[in-house]
Amino acid sequence: MNKTYLKRVVDQKLSLYLQTFGAVLIEGPKWCGKTTTASIYAKSTLKMQDPAQLRNNLQIADAAPQLLLNGDTPRLIDEWQIAPVLWNTIRSYIDETQNSGQFILTGSTTPSNDSNRHTGTGRFGRLLMRPMSLFESLESTGDVSLKRLFEKSPFNPCKSNLNIEMIAHLICRGGWPQSINKPEESALLMAREYVKAITNEEVNTPNGVVRDSARVRSFIRAYARNIQTLTKNTTLLEDMKANDVSIDAATLYAYFSALQKIFVIEETPAWSPNIRSRTAIRTSNKKGFVDPSIAAAVLGQTKSSLLKDFELFGLLFESLCIRDLRIYTDDIDGTIGHYRDDYGLECDAVIHLNDGRFALIEIKLGGKEEDVAAKHLIQLESLLLSKGYPLPQFKMILTGGELGYLRNDGVMVVPIGCLKP
């Protein structure tokens, strides 16, 4: 691999998928490193967005799309959704050759539904990439492995290299590969430019509808003000109207849907075990972005301003942790949900693996909230046991502190700067 290439968690899966499927589709937000990672494995490349070749490529795709597949394999087709016909063309090619590892497709938006497009089941493997986790950007020591915790490996004390000021910077910088190791001013500029690109251009790509960039930005700002909460969309409408932005519910949903399709919004679904009445457990998704820097940028936050607003800092820290947990959990074939009920019991992240094992995680920026978080975890564990559920593999408080240790009550305290897949 290229010496300048920072390894991604998805690398190992991509290698396995290329051995298994005829084609691999890598999806995720713009600027997260999909093309860079795919290029490491590809032996030829077709860049559909290349302005010099775009018109010609579209004409070929319309007349004889199979010609665009010519090249050494694995062949990378970057932003394939610009010519959706390529999907079925690749499927047919794979059916004919019966070979694995023929194509790598990257896409920054989910194309509109097309009844003529084959599902690709059995031919295409799908991977989701996000901006870099702290382990990928070499800012987590990796002393604590999520996978090994699920295997019941011993937990050893650890120390993070990140202090609270550094965490504030990492939230505002985000995990965009081009921002890593850049000076603070340049890194913040990149995050702001990403938000500008979303509002001015990218939000229009899912279905070609040109949207009012000022209203889109107002929506993203209202959404960011409610990040990591269960706030209803009606509250976002009221928030926007209070700021003199007229918008109806249908338009708000269209913005929300478009931002999901370009992988900007990524919410955490509710985990609803059968331990309370249905009306007692909150079933709403928890609001979130694919990277905390989006919220920080649209709200005009910097490291200094976050250090003066610990309520917002705490919410954005939770967003940072959820980003990293998603990346690490994907690597072990798991999913993440959240739990909250009407009795005040909550859990920020419930990780479920395919084999039924699960873990309970609370996220707290500072140590003052540690006892309350541990109490919630122990109460939820007891409630689950009383309803016939097995014990969680572990209970964890993920923190912005520097020291990791095992509490007397069995709850692990782990700095985000020590975690890895």
N, C-alpha and C positions, 0 to 999 in steps of 0.2 A: 504494500500500500504506500501511497504518497506520504513522505515524511511529514508534510504539513497537515495531513488529514487527521483530525481528532476522531477517534473511533466512536461510533454511535451504538447505543444499546441494540438497535434494530439490525445491526450488521450480521449477527449470528443467525437470526431468523431469515434474513434475506438470502443468505447462503443456502440454508436448508430449503427454503421455498423454491429457489432456482433448481435445486436437485429434484424437487417434487412435482412442480407444475410447469406447464408449457410457457406460461407468462406470469409475471408478478406485477401487480398494480400497487404502487406506493402513493398514498394520498396524504394530504396535510396542507397546512397554510403556506402561502408564499413565504420565501426567505428562510424556511426552516432547515434547508439542506438536502432536500430530496434529490435534486439533480446531482449534487456533489457526491452523495453516497452512491447513487445509481451508477455514476460515471466510473467509480472505482471497479465495478464489476462488469461494465459494458465493454464490448469490443468494437462497437460502431454506434453512432448516435444520429438521430433525426430530431432537430429542435424545431418544433412546429411554430414557436413564437418568433423565430428569427425573421426580422422585418425584411431582410433581403430575399428570403425564400418563401415567405408566407403565402403570397398570392399564387406562386407556382405550385407550392405544396397542396393548396386547397383545390387547385384545378386538377392536379393528379389524383387527389383523393376522390374527386367527383367522377373522374373518367375511368381511372384504373388504379384503385387504392392499393392493390397488391404490389405495385412498383415501389411504394414507400417502405415496404418491408425488406427490400433487398439490402443486404449488408451482413457483415460478420455477426455472429451471435455469441452471447446475448446482445440483442440490438435494443438500445435505449430509444424510446419514443417519448420525448419530453413534452408535457402538456398535450397529451393525446386527445383530450376532449374538444380541442379546437376543430378536429375532424372526427366526429363521433362514429362515422362509418368504419373507422379503423378497428373498432372493437370486434365487430362481426367478421371483418376480414382476417384479423389475427386468430380468432376462434377457428375459422375454417382452415387456416394454415396449420394450426396445431393439430386439428383433427386429421389432416392429411399426413403430416410428418410423424405424429405420435412421439415427438421428442420433448424432453423437458429443457428448461432454461433457455428458451428461444428469445423471449422479449422481456424487457422491463419497461413498464409504463409509469409515468408520473403524472399526477393531476392535482391542481390547486383548487378545483371546484367540482362539486358533484353535478354531473350533467342532468338536464331535465329528463324525466321518465320518457322512454320510447318503447312502445309495445313491440317494435321490430328488433330491439336490441336483445340478444341472448343474454341470459344471466351470467354465463361464463363458468358455471359450476363445474368443478373438476378440471377446468383448463386454466383458470386464473386463481392465483393466491393473492390475498389482499393484506396489505400492511398499512398501518397508520403511523406517520411520523409527526412529531411535534418539535417545537424549539428545544434546544439542549437542556437537559437536566444539569444539576450542579455536578454530578459525577462525570457526565460527558464533557463538561467544560473544565474539568480537572480542579474544581473548587470544593468538592466533597472528598474526604479522605477515603471513603469506601470501606471504613472499618466494620460497618454493620451491614450485612447482606440480608435483604428481605427474603430471598429464597432460602437461605440457611436458617433464618428464624422459623420459617414454615416447616423446616426439617428438624426443628427442635435442637439445633446446635447450641452449645453454650453461649450465653451472652456475656461479653467481656466489657469492662469499662472502656470508654473511649473519650477522645478530646477533639473537638472541631477546631479548625484554623480560622473560623469565621466569627467576628464579633458583630455586635448589633449594627454598627455603622456600615460594615461591609454587606450585611444582609439587606439593608435599606438600598444600597447601591445596586445590588444584584436584582432586586425587585424592579427597580426603574430601568435597568439595562435590559433585563430579560435574557432569554436563552437563544437569541438570534445569532447564528454562527459568525456572521460578519461583525458583530459587536464585541465578540470575545476578545479580551486583551486590548481593546481600544480605550483611549483616555475617556474619562467620565463625560465630558462635554460631547465628544463624538458619539459615544454610545447612546446618550439620551437623544441626540439628534436623529439617530437611526430609528429609535422607537417612535419618535414623533412623525417621522417621514412614513413609517409603516401605517400609522393611523391615517395619515393624509391619503396614502395610496388606497386604503380601504374605502374611505368615504368618497373619494373622487373617481375611482376607477373600478376597483375589484368588486364592490358590492353590486355592480351592474352586470357582472359576467354570468351568473347562473342562468338567467333567461333572457339576457339582452335588454332588459328594461332599464332605461336611464332614470336614476333616482336623484332627488334633490340632495346634494351633498351636505348642505347646512343642516337639513332635517336629520339625515343619517348620523351626522356627527352629534347632534343633540340627543338622538336616541342612544348612541353608544355612551355618551356622557351620563345620561340618566341611568342606563344599565350599570355603568361602572360605579355609580354612587350606591348601588344596591348589591354589589358583588358579594358572593358567598352568603347571601340571604335567601329566604323563601318568598321574597316580595312578589306580589301578583302584578301582572302586566297592567292592570287598571291603575296601580300606583305609579307605574312609569308614565302612563298617559297624563296623570295629574301633575307629575313632576315636570313634564315637558310643557304642559299648558301654563304652569306657574312661571315658566321661563319664556312665555310669549311665543311658544311654538305650537301652532295649530296642527293637530294630527288626529286621525280617527283610528279605531281599533284595528280595522282591516289593514291600513297602511303600516301600523306598528308591527303587526304580525308578518307582513311582507318583508320588512326590514330584518326582523328577527330570523325569519326563514332563510333569507339571502345570506346573512352573516353565519348561519350554521352551515350552509352549503359551501362556503369558502373557508370553513374550518377556523373561524375567528371565535365564535361562541361555542363553548363546550360545557354543558351543564352536568351536574352530578345528580343522577336519579335517586329517588328515595328507596331505601331498603325497608321492606314491609314484612317482617316475620310475623307469624301467627301467634303473637304474645299479648296483644291488646285488642280491643274492639277496633273495627275498621275506622270508626270515626275518631278514635283517639290518636292514631298514628298519622303524622303529616305525610302526605303523598306527593307534595310538590317537589319539582327539581330545585336544586340549589344553583343559583345563578353563577356563571363563571366564564372566563375567557380561556383560550388555549395557552395564554402566557400572561403573567401579572403586569408586564410592562405596558400592555394595551390600556389597562385601566389607569395605570400611573401616568401614562402620556396624555390621555384624553382629559384627565383631571388636573394636568399641569403640575404633577408632583416631581420632586427631586429628593435626593437623599436627605438634604437638610430639612425640607418641609415635612417629610415623613417622620423624622425624629422629633418633630414638634406636635404630631397628631398621632398618638399611639392607638387610637381607636381604628383609624383608617389603616395604619401600619399593620395592625393585627389582622385585618381582613385581607390585605394584600399579601401578608405572609402566609395566610391559609391558602390563598390562590397559588402562591409559589410551591407550597408543599403538595397541593393536589396535583399540580403539573408534574412534579417529579414522581409522585406515587403512581400516577397513571402510566408514565413511561416504564417504571420498574415493574408494575403489576402486569402490563401487557407482555413483558418478557417472560413471565411465569404463567401466562394464559389465565389471568384473573380479571375480575371486574371490580369497580369501586362504586359503592353507594353511600348514602348518609342516613342516619336515623335521628328522628326527633318525634317526641310525643307531647301530648297535652299536659303531662305531669312534670315537665321540665327535664326529662331525661333525654340526652342527646349523645351522638357520636359522630364526629366529623367525617370519618372514613371507615367504612366496613369493607374489607377486602375479601372477596370470595374467589376461591379457585375452582376449577372444573370438577375436581374430585370431592367437593363438598367442604373442604377445610376453609376456615375463615379466621380473620383477625380483627380486633377492634382498635381504632386509633383516634385519639384526640389530638388536636393541633393547637398549641399555645405558644405565643411569641416569647413570653417571659415566664420566669419561675414562680411568680406570685400566684398564678392560677393553677399551679400543678396539683395541689391537693384536691381542688374541686374537680379537675379533669379526672384524676385517679378515682375519685368517688363515683363519678358518672360511669366509668368503665366497669368498676366492680359491681355497681347496681345493675347495669345492663347484663353483665355476665350472669348474675344471680337470677334475674328475671328469665333469661333464656334457659338456664338450667331447670327452673321450676316448670317450664313449659315443654320439657323433654328434648331441648336442643343440646348438642354436645358442647364441650368446652371450646372456647376459641384457642387457636394455636398460641396466641400471645396477645397481651394488652400493652399498648404503647402510647406514650405521650411524645409527640414529635415537636421539638422546640427550636427556638432561635438561640438557645444557650450554647455554651461551649463544652459542657461536661455531660457524658452519657453514663448512666449507672442503673442498677436494678434497685428499686425501692423495696422496703421491707414487706409491702403488701403485694409484691410480685409484679407490679407494673414497671415496664421498662421506660426509662427516660432517654430519648435518642435525639441528639442534635441533627438538624437537616443536613448539616455539613459533614456528617459521618455516614450517611445512608447511600446504598447502591442496590442494584437489582438482586 
